[in-house]
Amino acid sequence: MRYSGPIDEVLRQVERFYNLTFDMDILSTPDLKQHTCTGKLLLSDDLDNVMTTISLLSSTKYVRDGKNLY
């Protein structure tokens, strides 16, 4: 997936691709909306690899509980 824009939109793409649910309070925070990214993300990779990459790019952490991410 090629993308350029706010990181919250990338997370919404990941949510749809992997059939996951992100905590909507987190997705709507102003701090997260300030982070932008440009590049290519291989969604066919393992979900943990994708989320680790996003975490490193956005200086954030995530917690996975089954199909829920916080």
DSSP file (Angstrom, degrees, kcal/mol; ACC not computed):
  #  RESIDUE AA STRUCTURE BP1 BP2  ACC     N-H-->O    O-->H-N    N-H-->O    O-->H-N    TCO  KAPPA ALPHA  PHI   PSI    X-CA   Y-CA   Z-CA
    1    1 A M              0   0    0      0, 0.0    40,-2.8     0, 0.0     2,-0.4   0.000 360.0 360.0 360.0 122.6    0.0    0.0    0.0
    2    2 A R  E     +A   40   0A   0     38,-0.2     2,-0.3    36,-0.0    38,-0.2  -0.791 360.0 166.8 -92.1 139.1    1.4    3.4   -1.0
    3    3 A Y  E     -A   39   0A   0     36,-2.7    36,-2.5    -2,-0.4     2,-0.3  -0.999  28.1-176.5-154.7 148.6    0.3    6.2    1.2
    4    4 A S  E     +A   38   0A   0     -2,-0.3    34,-0.2    34,-0.2    -2,-0.0  -0.881  53.7  56.4-146.2 114.7    1.0    9.8    2.1
    5    5 A G  E    S-A   37   0A   0     32,-2.4    32,-2.6    -2,-0.3     5,-0.1  -0.987  85.9  -8.1 159.6-165.5   -1.0   11.4    4.9
    6    6 A P  E >>  -A   36   0A   0      0, 0.0     4,-1.1     0, 0.0     3,-1.0  -0.277  54.6-129.2 -62.8 142.8   -2.0   11.2    8.5
    7    7 A I  H 3> S+     0   0    0     28,-2.8     4,-2.3    25,-0.5     5,-0.2   0.781 105.1  66.5 -64.5 -27.6   -1.0    8.1   10.4
    8    8 A D  H 3> S+     0   0    0     27,-0.4     4,-1.5    24,-0.3    -1,-0.3   0.843  99.3  52.0 -64.7 -30.1   -4.6    7.6   11.7
    9    9 A E  H <> S+     0   0    0     -3,-1.0     4,-1.8     2,-0.2    -1,-0.2   0.866 106.8  52.7 -71.5 -35.5   -5.7    7.0    8.1
   10   10 A V  H  X S+     0   0    0     -4,-1.1     4,-2.4     1,-0.2    -2,-0.2   0.924 108.3  51.3 -61.5 -43.4   -3.0    4.3    7.7
   11   11 A L  H  X S+     0   0    0     -4,-2.3     4,-2.5     1,-0.2    -1,-0.2   0.854 106.5  53.7 -64.1 -34.4   -4.3    2.7   10.9
   12   12 A R  H  X S+     0   0    0     -4,-1.5     4,-2.0     2,-0.2    -1,-0.2   0.879 108.4  50.1 -66.7 -36.8   -7.8    2.7    9.4
   13   13 A Q  H  X S+     0   0    0     -4,-1.8     4,-2.7     2,-0.2    -2,-0.2   0.916 111.5  48.1 -64.4 -43.5   -6.5    0.9    6.3
   14   14 A V  H  X S+     0   0    0     -4,-2.4     4,-2.6     1,-0.2    -2,-0.2   0.910 108.8  55.1 -62.2 -42.1   -4.7   -1.7    8.6
   15   15 A E  H  X>S+     0   0    0     -4,-2.5     5,-2.3     1,-0.2     4,-0.6   0.916 112.6  41.6 -57.6 -46.2   -8.0   -2.1   10.5
   16   16 A R  H ><5S+     0   0    0     -4,-2.0     3,-0.5     3,-0.2    -2,-0.2   0.918 114.6  50.6 -69.3 -43.5   -9.9   -2.9    7.4
   17   17 A F  H 3<5S+     0   0    0     -4,-2.7    -2,-0.2     1,-0.2    -1,-0.2   0.907 120.7  33.1 -63.4 -43.3   -7.3   -5.2    5.8
   18   18 A Y  H 3<5S-     0   0    0     -4,-2.6    -1,-0.2    -5,-0.2    -2,-0.2   0.383 106.6-120.6 -96.3   3.5   -6.8   -7.3    8.9
   19   19 A N  T <<5 +     0   0    0     -4,-0.6     2,-0.2    -3,-0.5    -3,-0.2   0.954  64.4 144.2  55.2  54.2  -10.4   -7.1   10.1
   20   20 A L      < -     0   0    0     -5,-2.3     2,-0.4    -6,-0.2    48,-0.2  -0.606  48.3-129.3-114.7 173.1   -9.3   -5.6   13.4
   21   21 A T  E     -b   68   0B   0     46,-2.3    48,-2.5    -2,-0.2     2,-0.3  -0.984  17.1-161.3-128.8 121.9  -10.7   -3.0   15.8
   22   22 A F  E     -b   69   0B   0     -2,-0.4     2,-0.6    46,-0.2    48,-0.2  -0.724  38.1 -97.2 -93.7 150.3   -8.7   -0.1   17.0
   23   23 A D    >>  -     0   0    0     46,-1.7     4,-1.6    -2,-0.3     3,-0.9  -0.567  33.6-149.0 -64.2 113.9   -9.7    1.9   20.1
   24   24 A M  H 3> S+     0   0    0     -2,-0.6     4,-1.5     1,-0.3    -1,-0.2   0.782  92.9  63.2 -63.7 -28.3  -11.5    4.8   18.5
   25   25 A D  H 34 S+     0   0    0      1,-0.2    -1,-0.3     2,-0.2     4,-0.2   0.887 105.7  46.7 -61.2 -37.3  -10.4    7.2   21.3
   26   26 A I  H X4 S+     0   0    0     -3,-0.9     3,-1.4     1,-0.2     6,-0.2   0.916 109.5  52.6 -71.3 -42.8   -6.8    6.6   20.3
   27   27 A L  H 3< S+     0   0    0     -4,-1.6    -1,-0.2     1,-0.3    -2,-0.2   0.771 109.6  50.1 -65.0 -24.8   -7.5    7.1   16.6
   28   28 A S  T 3< S+     0   0    0     -4,-1.5    -1,-0.3     4,-0.1    -2,-0.2   0.376  80.5 119.7 -97.6   6.0   -9.2   10.5   17.2
   29   29 A T    <>  -     0   0    0     -3,-1.4     4,-1.8    -4,-0.2     3,-0.3  -0.478  66.3-132.3 -71.8 140.4   -6.4   12.0   19.4
   30   30 A P  H  > S+     0   0    0      0, 0.0     4,-1.2     0, 0.0    -1,-0.1   0.856 104.8  60.0 -59.5 -35.7   -4.9   15.2   18.1
   31   31 A D  H  > S+     0   0    0      1,-0.2     4,-0.7     2,-0.2     3,-0.3   0.908 106.7  45.6 -60.0 -42.1   -1.4   13.9   18.8
   32   32 A L  H >4 S+     0   0    0     -3,-0.3     3,-0.8    -6,-0.2   -25,-0.5   0.881 108.6  55.8 -70.3 -37.2   -1.9   10.9   16.5
   33   33 A K  H 3< S+     0   0    0     -4,-1.8    -1,-0.2     1,-0.2    -2,-0.2   0.737 100.1  61.6 -67.2 -21.5   -3.5   13.1   13.7
   34   34 A Q  H 3< S+     0   0    0     -4,-1.2     2,-0.3    -3,-0.3    -1,-0.2   0.768  86.3  88.3 -75.1 -25.6   -0.3   15.3   13.7
   35   35 A H    <<  -     0   0    0     -3,-0.8   -28,-2.8    -4,-0.7   -27,-0.4  -0.585  59.9-177.6 -75.4 130.4    1.9   12.3   12.7
   36   36 A T  E     -A    6   0A   0     -2,-0.3     2,-0.3   -30,-0.3    -2,-0.0  -0.878   5.5-168.5-123.1 160.2    2.1   11.9    9.0
   37   37 A C  E     -A    5   0A   0    -32,-2.6   -32,-2.4    -2,-0.3     2,-0.4  -0.988   9.9-164.3-146.4 155.5    3.8    9.3    6.9
   38   38 A T  E     +A    4   0A   0     -2,-0.3     2,-0.3   -34,-0.2   -34,-0.2  -0.994  47.4  63.5-138.4 131.3    4.8    8.7    3.3
   39   39 A G  E    S-A    3   0A   0    -36,-2.5   -36,-2.7    -2,-0.4     2,-0.4  -0.991  77.7 -55.5 155.4-160.5    5.8    5.4    1.9
   40   40 A K  E     -A    2   0A   0     -2,-0.3     2,-0.5   -38,-0.2   -38,-0.2  -0.976  36.1-167.9-123.7 129.9    4.9    1.9    1.1
   41   41 A L        -     0   0    0    -40,-2.8     2,-1.1    -2,-0.4     3,-0.1  -0.977  17.4-141.0-120.2 124.1    3.5   -0.6    3.7
   42   42 A L    >   -     0   0    0     -2,-0.5     3,-1.6     1,-0.2     8,-0.1  -0.714  17.1-175.8 -86.9  99.1    3.3   -4.2    2.9
   43   43 A L  T 3  S+     0   0    0     -2,-1.1    -1,-0.2     1,-0.3     7,-0.1   0.650  76.8  72.4 -71.2 -13.4    0.0   -5.3    4.5
   44   44 A S  T 3  S+     0   0    0     -3,-0.1    -1,-0.3     2,-0.0     3,-0.1   0.646  81.5  95.5 -75.9 -11.8    0.6   -8.9    3.5
   45   45 A D  S <  S-     0   0    0     -3,-1.6     5,-0.0     1,-0.2     2,-0.0  -0.202  98.5 -70.6 -66.7 167.4    3.3   -9.0    6.1
   46   46 A D    >>  -     0   0    0      1,-0.1     4,-2.1     4,-0.0     3,-0.6  -0.351  44.8-122.4 -57.2 137.6    2.6  -10.3    9.6
   47   47 A L  H 3> S+     0   0    0      1,-0.3     4,-2.9     2,-0.2     5,-0.2   0.877 112.0  54.7 -54.5 -41.9    0.4   -7.9   11.6
   48   48 A D  H 3> S+     0   0    0      1,-0.2     4,-2.2     2,-0.2    -1,-0.3   0.875 107.6  50.2 -63.3 -35.8    2.9   -7.6   14.4
   49   49 A N  H <> S+     0   0    0     -3,-0.6     4,-2.1     2,-0.2    -1,-0.2   0.918 111.8  48.2 -64.9 -42.9    5.6   -6.6   11.8
   50   50 A V  H  X S+     0   0    0     -4,-2.1     4,-2.4     1,-0.2    -2,-0.2   0.937 114.2  45.4 -61.9 -47.7    3.2   -4.0   10.3
   51   51 A M  H  X S+     0   0    0     -4,-2.9     4,-2.6     1,-0.2    -1,-0.2   0.853 110.6  53.6 -68.4 -34.4    2.3   -2.6   13.8
   52   52 A T  H  X S+     0   0    0     -4,-2.2     4,-2.3    -5,-0.2    -1,-0.2   0.913 109.9  48.5 -64.3 -42.0    5.9   -2.5   14.9
   53   53 A T  H  X S+     0   0    0     -4,-2.1     4,-2.3     2,-0.2    -2,-0.2   0.931 113.1  46.6 -62.3 -46.6    6.8   -0.5   11.8
   54   54 A I  H  X S+     0   0    0     -4,-2.4     4,-2.2     1,-0.2    -2,-0.2   0.902 111.5  52.6 -63.0 -41.0    4.0    1.9   12.4
   55   55 A S  H  X>S+     0   0    0     -4,-2.6     5,-1.7     1,-0.2     4,-0.8   0.908 110.3  47.5 -61.6 -42.7    4.9    2.2   16.1
   56   56 A L  H  <5S+     0   0    0     -4,-2.3     3,-0.4     1,-0.2    -1,-0.2   0.905 113.5  47.7 -65.8 -41.0    8.5    3.0   15.2
   57   57 A L  H  <5S+     0   0    0     -4,-2.3    -1,-0.2     1,-0.2    -2,-0.2   0.841 120.6  36.4 -68.9 -33.2    7.5    5.6   12.6
   58   58 A S  H  <5S-     0   0    0     -4,-2.2    -1,-0.2    -5,-0.2    -2,-0.2   0.389 103.3-123.5-103.2   3.5    5.0    7.4   14.9
   59   59 A S  T  <5S+     0   0    0     -4,-0.8     2,-0.3    -3,-0.4    -3,-0.2   0.896  71.9 121.9  54.4  43.0    6.9    7.0   18.2
   60   60 A T      < -     0   0    0     -5,-1.7     2,-0.3    -6,-0.2    -1,-0.2  -0.764  54.3-135.1-125.6 172.0    3.9    5.2   19.7
   61   61 A K        -     0   0    0     -2,-0.3     2,-0.3     9,-0.1    -9,-0.0  -0.899  15.1-159.5-124.7 157.3    3.3    1.9   21.3
   62   62 A Y        -     0   0    0     -2,-0.3     2,-0.4     2,-0.0     7,-0.0  -0.957   8.3-150.4-135.2 156.6    0.4   -0.6   20.8
   63   63 A V        -     0   0    0     -2,-0.3     7,-2.8     2,-0.0     2,-0.5  -0.996  13.6-151.9-125.2 131.2   -1.1   -3.4   22.8
   64   64 A R  E     +C   69   0B   0     -2,-0.4     2,-0.4     5,-0.2     5,-0.2  -0.905  16.9 175.2-108.7 128.5   -2.8   -6.3   21.0
   65   65 A D  E >   -C   68   0B   0      3,-3.3     3,-1.7    -2,-0.5     2,-0.4  -0.799  66.6 -68.1-129.5  87.5   -5.6   -8.3   22.6
   66   66 A G  T 3  S-     0   0    0     -2,-0.4    -1,-0.1     1,-0.3   -46,-0.0  -0.538 118.7 -11.3  66.1-119.6   -6.8  -10.7   20.0
   67   67 A K  T 3  S+     0   0    0     -2,-0.4   -46,-2.3    -3,-0.1     2,-0.4   0.258 122.3  90.1 -95.8  11.4   -8.5   -8.7   17.3
   68   68 A N  E <   -bC  21  65B   0     -3,-1.7    -3,-3.3   -48,-0.2     2,-0.4  -0.907  57.0-165.8-110.2 136.1   -8.5   -5.5   19.4
   69   69 A L  E      bC  22  64B   0    -48,-2.5   -46,-1.7    -2,-0.4    -5,-0.2  -0.973 360.0 360.0-122.6 136.6   -5.6   -3.0   19.3
   70   70 A Y              0   0    0     -7,-2.8    -6,-0.1    -2,-0.4    -9,-0.1   0.318 360.0 360.0-124.8 360.0   -5.0   -0.3   21.9
